[in-house]
Amino acid sequence: MKYQKIVLAGGNGYLGTVLASHFKLLADEIIILARKAAPADGNVKTVVWDGKTEGDWVEELNGADLLVNLCGKSVNCRYTDKNKQEIFDSRLLPTALLNKVVARMENPPRVWINSSSATIYRHAEDRPQDELTGEIGEGFSVAVCKAWERKFFQTNTPNTRKIALRIGIVLGKESAVFPPLHNLVKFGLGGKQGDGNQYVNWVYEQDVANIVEWLLQHPETDGVFNCVAPNAVKNKTLMDTIRAVCHMPLGLRAPKWLLAMGAVLIGTETELILKSRWVYPKRLLDMGYRFEVTDIENAVKACLK
């Protein structure tokens, strides 16, 4: 085995499952910190924590090769005061707790990758946003990202290398995004959303896992990295591609007013669809990472296998 122990905090969701599957054959032990108990699956073990208080789970961090923190309530909801508070708390409280524990450990995780979001950048239709020249945006979701990264980096952990991973929209067969889009296409509703000119910063699920391992293997990496494929596409291109791969010639478009009505009905926000996220993974590419999937058509085909 290449690694002794990988710890995935909040690792019982979709992305945690992707990472656990990737590392299962590479690590002696994978520990998932979750709020609910689950039976062991080979070398994958679930340990209960609440993300707020210390407990027996602290010992699981001892000597870990890698800690990945994926904790956070989904932003795919209405931005009520209650949901806003839960979105903040579900990210900041576990991050603060892990900082407190890791900072004082004698044998802490070698590397800590904290999830963040590529939505931290402004609405961009004019040029791609990278880690060096990208401009931070405004609004609720951006405020969440800024507070999350600030909480992550504010504590010094001299024996643990820290990386904030600004993850784009993850495409995969079981992801939160692709199945609903695929269903729209199947029912003839897969046209462009809004004017269709907003950019989508996507990344295929296997590249997320590959990037996490690549960052673990490269001791010169720290700070902020954009975790998105290098070729962002416009919304209309994404929908056209899914329809083409599914052999569905027709797709009704969803104008902005209809999206606003639909968002209320299904309990989400139109920002998640209409914000133009044109983000570029400059640091990864400059430092030598090679993406497995860079073409949106190949990504869609992989999701449908």
JOFEN-V910992 format. One record per run of one state. SS is the DSSP state (~ for helix, > for strand, _ for the rest). FROM is the first residue (numbers start at 1). TO is the last residue. Records with the same first field share a line. If there is no record, write none. Layout:
BEGIN
SS = FROM-TO + FROM-TO
END
This chain:
BEGIN
_ = 1-2 + 10-13 + 24-26 + 35-40 + 42-43 + 49-55 + 62-65 + 70-80 + 105-110 + 122-128 + 130-135 + 137-139 + 154-160 + 168-168 + 172-177 + 187-192 + 194-198 + 201-201 + 218-222 + 228-232 + 246-253 + 255-255 + 267-270 + 275-278 + 280-281 + 287-295 + 304-305
> = 3-9 + 27-34 + 41-41 + 44-48 + 66-69 + 111-117 + 121-121 + 129-129 + 136-136 + 161-167 + 169-171 + 193-193 + 199-200 + 202-204 + 223-227 + 233-234 + 254-254 + 279-279
~ = 14-23 + 56-61 + 81-104 + 118-120 + 140-153 + 178-186 + 205-217 + 235-245 + 256-266 + 271-274 + 282-286 + 296-303
END
